[in-house]
Amino acid sequence: MHIPNVPRYALLNATVAHALLDIAEAGSAADGLARVDVTVADGRVAAIEPAGSSAAGLPSLDLDGGMILPGFVDPHTHLDKGHIWNRRPNPDGTFMGALTATGQDREAFWSAQDVRARMQFALRCAEAHGTVAIRTHLDSIGKQIGISWPVFGEMRDAWKGRITLQASSLFGIDMTEDDAALADVVKAVVAYGGVLGAVTYMGPSLERGLDKLFAAAATHGLDLDFHVDETNDPAARSLEVIADAAMRHRFEGRILCGHCCSLSLQSPADEARIIAKVRDAGIAVVSLPLCNMYLQDRQAARTPRWRGVTSLHELAAAGVPVMVASDNTRDPFYAYGDLDMLEVFRAATRIAHFDHPTGAWPRVMGPTAADVLGLPQHGRLKVGAAADLVLVKARSFNELLSRPYADRRVVRHGKAIDTTLPDYRELDHLVG
Ligand SMILES: [Zn+2]
């Protein structure tokens, strides 16, 4: 598959999903797919036309029905934690094991040099897989604030034009009881143009803490991003408390809630009530299916019974924007992963039944996250947008979802890029 190395060329006989196109007749075809010719000019998508209708004479590549996907958007990751597995594995695969092991590793090793090298490695993986935009959470506790946020700022500048980076703070909601500690976080978030985020769980400081966070976000014009109810305890309903707070504050920024695992264990009446509030509050939800499958319902010597994911179908049916994302990679929260959104979509299709029908679910690879993150120029096949494309030989979703497509071609700004993945050995001096 040779992508013409000229400013203006055509990709012929490509299969595209209506769900990933920025055109009005989305979903009109029975299988949700269309056969098109795509013209690329000066790094941008110049035309998307029915196959066979593009102007003759341009250098071209005939894809013979192979799919073109837009560059991926990954709305929830932890670049600061990534790739520490070799030096800090999860002792028992549980959530508490992950929390403790990661905290110990952060205290012992997370210098600027350490965080920078692991972030750089992770971004190279994501880029090689075809990702164009990422939101990362950054552990924002004590001295780590002054280390990870400046490194994030460096990375965002260094990767401009390759991967668009956003960051959200991450700390337990109890920390909001300490006004000085909260002020330190808000200061860093504002300084680096970030998103204000925290982990929410039931407890005496939840409502008071949310009031402080919503007030700070309104004052500084920040968006909010929460890690919510990552547990199988149905009594965990901090999602509802967040929705109530959003409405009480008449919050006008964007709110993203991640995980929301226990929502799918509510009674039908409670689930419906909470989902209606989430919709009315304008909250978007991101599920992290790989990480949730790994951590949730894990008990020694007992086979897991629950998939751990939130009520994605019910949320989507109610009109809540829903997504999936990578979450952790090779750290105590998730032992595996490589920031490959095609892997995440493939796994999510199996775990959460994004099929029968496929419908709009492919939008989780790009368009929905792009909108929720405020990056409408990314994540969709659109005339005038950057020609950031992922080309695979698969001609249908069945072919796409049956193989990992390690041989995919990634086009950025109209040019094929090197998709060689970095070697784990490069990190041996830090984590080996
Ligand atoms: Zn997370």
Residues whose N, C-alpha, C, O or C-beta is under 5 A from the ligand:
A	BS01	ZN	D327
